[in-house]
């Protein structure tokens, strides 16, 4: 039974990842009402195997993925109705959301390790002590970091936070059979991790970036091959590369170097690469 559940679970995770990368700020409809009931029907399915526990309780992989899927589904709705959620801004939000989820659960994944020491600007996050009910940990961590990322100074903060609170309350109700001490410890730990991740995010140089997608003072460079704005157009996040603290490593270590020199001459590197893009089949 456990093996048969593995493929659907991975498929759902891939759906979330692909959607997070492609959704941007587009979508039909105004997304004015988030549906938290449609994703929550029962408590998380336990995929039990005898003897597979750690000092922190059951392994994370013994639970199904309903909790993170519910929060990511809600996030897709929030992205449609919240002002200023351009692709760079949304990418930042999902990066911190995923980090909070992973770091809150890593103690229940014995073959995995915390990654915060490899990230810029992060100190120690709260450490796991004792046993936990991982679905409640995940719910609390996601709810807490999302309240900061989707609430704060957004134009629909109260509505966003209300929907996040409602989803968290439903997962807490679904875990009503969890002993009170274990339940409270799990929720408190999740909240602590989510709050720590959000607090760190506020110092990355692009906090509240949804309020400053364009800069009226920015003048785009002029020259052959450079972007030419249409009347009324403004560059989105023109200073992102210099303002945003690199998430993983110093920006210089990831610098791919300059692009090929602009050229309209057939046979030049730039011309041939551009021509290849034009000729590629449209997907």
JODA-V890294 format. One record per backbone hydrogen bond with DSSP energy under -1.0 kcal/mol. NH is the residue of the N-H (numbers start at 0). CO is the residue of the C=O. If there is no record, write none. Layout:
<<NH;CO> <NH;CO>>
This chain:
<<4;0> <8;4> <9;5> <10;6> <11;7> <12;8> <13;9> <14;10> <15;11> <16;12> <17;13> <18;14> <19;15> <20;16> <21;17> <22;18> <25;22> <46;61> <47;45> <51;48> <52;50> <53;56> <56;53> <58;51> <59;107> <61;58> <62;59> <63;44> <68;64> <69;65> <70;66> <71;67> <72;68> <73;69> <74;70> <75;71> <76;72> <77;73> <78;74> <80;76> <81;77> <85;83> <89;85> <90;86> <91;87> <92;88> <93;89> <94;90> <95;91> <96;92> <97;93> <98;94> <99;95> <100;96> <101;97> <102;98> <103;99> <105;101> <107;104> <108;105> <111;108> <117;114> <118;115> <119;246> <131;55> <136;132> <137;133> <138;134> <139;135> <140;136> <141;137> <142;138> <143;139> <144;140> <145;141> <146;142> <147;143> <148;144> <149;145> <153;150> <156;153> <159;155> <160;156> <161;157> <162;158> <163;159> <164;160> <165;161> <166;162> <167;163> <168;164> <169;165> <170;166> <171;167> <172;168> <173;169> <175;172> <177;174> <182;178> <183;179> <184;180> <185;181> <186;182> <187;183> <188;184> <189;185> <190;186> <191;187> <192;188> <193;189> <194;190> <195;191> <196;192> <197;193> <198;194> <199;195> <200;196> <201;197> <202;199> <203;200> <208;205> <210;207> <211;208> <217;214> <225;222> <232;229> <236;212> <239;236> <242;238> <243;239> <244;203> <252;249> <253;250> <254;251> <267;264> <271;267> <272;268> <273;269> <274;270> <275;271> <276;272> <277;273> <278;274> <279;275>>
